[in-house]
Amino acid sequence: MIVEIDDLADPRLADFAHRTDVDLRRGAGPALYLAESLLVLERALRAGHTPRAVLSLPASLPQVEELVGPDVPVFSGPGELLAGLTGYVLHRGVVASMERPTLAAPAELLVDARRVVVIDAVVDPTNVGAIFRSVAGIGADAVLVTPTCADPLYRRAIRVSMGTVLQVPWTRAPGWPELAAVLHAGGFQIAALALTPQAVALREFSAPERVALVLGTEGEGLGPDALGAADVHVQIPMRHGIDSLNVAAAAAVAMWAMTE
């Protein structure tokens, strides 16, 4: 159902009216996230997520209608008007408000997994999104996100991931050492990517059948709880006086090295 916007005070536009990611997740009403671009919307729908409404530039209306059908309201108007509503320019032509799915328990994701990535306290949504894109492209079976990590369903994280956060199985995990107990119960060796004296070079690390790769926050890396819970510390050898890579780049390198 296409609705031409002529009044930004229309209560049906509330999902898009200068709403922050935190407000969408924790505010009054159902927990939501924003799917930006036709590609991301398509992947969200393919994952079984439910759309509430769509905001679209006129040029994207035919594709949006084809994706969501006649029962979902699709609000449309000129770019300047929509930017006044959202607070940002719709460079990708489309943004949809989606109901957040219920997350699985960590143990459920581990049942059939062999390679797992744990993102611990990474606070930049851009890095979180980039890690998910590497997980999808290079190969891991699931992602566990610790309580202090940025939300993978932040609009920027989804956009940087090219929507792969909607394809890769993931869930929130408890903090250490409870998380370590869940991983060990699932038969996983915990490999922390860290610059510690006991860390082995990545090329010398022989990944077991089940391994959980743990990635730490930007700058400081993994904290003492994560390092203490790990079964092995692994590092990427560097040159020219550089001590480490960006966490998203390091994730890609480490996952590639652990693929068979």
Sequence and secondary structure as in RCSB ss.txt:
>XXXX:A:sequence
MIVEIDDLADPRLADFAHRTDVDLRRGAGPALYLAESLLVLERALRAGHTPRAVLSLPASLPQVEELVGPDVPVF
SGPGELLAGLTGYVLHRGVVASMERPTLAAPAELLVDARRVVVIDAVVDPTNVGAIFRSVAGIGADAVLVTPTCA
DPLYRRAIRVSMGTVLQVPWTRAPGWPELAAVLHAGGFQIAALALTPQAVALREFSAPERVALVLGTEGEGLGPD
ALGAADVHVQIPMRHGIDSLNVAAAAAVAMWAMTE
>XXXX:A:secstr
 EEE   TT GGGGGGSS  HHHHHHSSSS EEEEESHHHHHHHHHTT  EEEEEE GGGHHHHHHHH TTS EE
E  HHHHHHHHSS  TTSEEEEEE      HHHHHTT SEEEEE S   HHHHHHHHHHIIIII SEEEE TTS 
 TTSHHHHHHTTTGGGTS EEE   TTHHHHHHHHTT EEEEE   TT EEGGG    SSEEEEE BTTTBS HH
HHHH SEEEE    TT     HHHHHHHHHHHH  
